[in-house]
Amino acid sequence: VVPYKIMIDDEKLTCTEFISGSRKEIIYYKDIDELSGGIFSGKLKGLMKIRDGKSKLYIGFFDRIKGVKELQTIILSKVKKEVYEKVVESVGLRKTKN
């Protein structure tokens, strides 16, 4: 599901203006259990997906939307540590211990 509009605040993403109608979906950062695709998977471009583990809802957005870098930064800074670490590991930024 790809919304045309994503608004952010300190606790949630509010997604509106979907192709399928004028519904509104709210995803709280604390409920995000998976980030994948695009920069979240170590690629420079592509569809990024956010999974709300509570409602099992996926929201996608593309790297070409206005403000995408800020959106990515805020999402990564607000999700649970485990989700953040999984992204860091998948893009190869984790240092290996000797």
matplotlib code that plots the C-alpha trace (Angstrom):
import matplotlib.pyplot as plt

x = [0.0, 1.6, 0.2, 0.5, 1.0, 2.9, 2.9, 5.2, 5.4, 7.2, 5.2, 3.7, 3.4, 0.0, -0.6, -3.3, -4.4, -4.1, -4.9, -7.7, -9.5, -9.4, -8.7, -6.1, -3.6, -1.6, 1.6, 3.2, 7.0, 6.8, 4.8, 7.2, 8.8, 10.3, 12.0, 12.9, 13.7, 15.6, 18.0, 16.7, 18.1, 21.3, 20.1, 20.3, 16.9, 13.6, 10.5, 11.0, 8.5, 7.5, 5.6, 3.3, 3.7, 0.5, -1.9, 0.2, 0.0, 2.7, 3.2, 5.6, 7.2, 9.7, 13.1, 11.9, 9.4, 10.1, 11.8, 12.7, 16.0, 14.4, 11.7, 14.2, 16.3, 13.3, 12.0, 15.4, 15.8, 12.4, 12.0, 12.9, 16.6, 16.2, 14.7, 17.4, 20.1, 18.7, 18.7, 22.3, 23.3, 21.6, 23.4, 26.7, 27.5, 27.9, 31.5, 32.6, 34.1, 37.5]
y = [0.0, 3.3, 6.5, 9.8, 11.7, 10.8, 13.1, 12.5, 13.6, 12.4, 9.2, 8.1, 8.2, 9.3, 8.0, 9.4, 9.8, 6.2, 5.0, 2.9, 5.7, 8.4, 6.3, 7.1, 4.7, 5.5, 3.6, 4.2, 3.9, 1.5, -0.9, -1.0, -4.4, -4.5, -2.1, -3.4, -2.4, 0.6, 2.1, -0.2, -3.1, -1.4, -0.2, 3.4, 3.3, 1.4, 1.0, 1.1, -0.8, -0.3, -3.1, -2.4, -5.6, -4.9, -4.5, -6.5, -3.5, -2.6, 0.9, 1.7, 4.8, 5.5, 7.2, 10.0, 11.6, 15.1, 14.9, 11.2, 11.6, 13.3, 10.6, 7.8, 9.5, 10.0, 6.5, 5.0, 7.2, 6.3, 2.5, -0.1, -0.8, -4.3, -3.0, -0.4, -2.9, -5.3, -2.5, -1.6, -5.2, -5.7, -2.8, -4.0, -1.2, -3.4, -3.7, -7.3, -8.2, -9.9]
z = [0.0, -1.1, 0.2, -1.6, 1.6, 4.8, 7.8, 10.7, 14.3, 17.4, 17.9, 14.5, 10.8, 9.4, 5.8, 3.6, 0.0, -1.1, -4.7, -3.3, -1.6, 1.0, 4.1, 6.7, 8.3, 11.4, 12.2, 15.6, 15.6, 18.6, 16.5, 13.5, 13.4, 10.0, 7.5, 4.1, 0.5, -0.7, 1.7, 4.4, 2.4, 1.3, -2.1, -3.2, -4.9, -4.8, -2.8, 0.9, 3.1, 6.7, 8.5, 11.5, 13.5, 15.5, 12.6, 10.0, 7.6, 5.1, 3.9, 1.1, -0.3, -3.0, -2.8, -5.1, -2.7, -1.4, 2.0, 1.7, 3.5, 6.5, 6.6, 6.5, 9.3, 11.5, 11.0, 11.8, 14.9, 16.3, 15.7, 18.3, 18.8, 17.4, 14.1, 13.7, 14.3, 11.8, 9.1, 10.1, 9.8, 6.5, 4.9, 6.1, 8.6, 11.7, 12.8, 13.3, 16.6, 16.6]

ax = plt.figure().add_subplot(projection="3d")
ax.plot(x, y, z, "-o")
ax.set_aspect("equal")
plt.show()
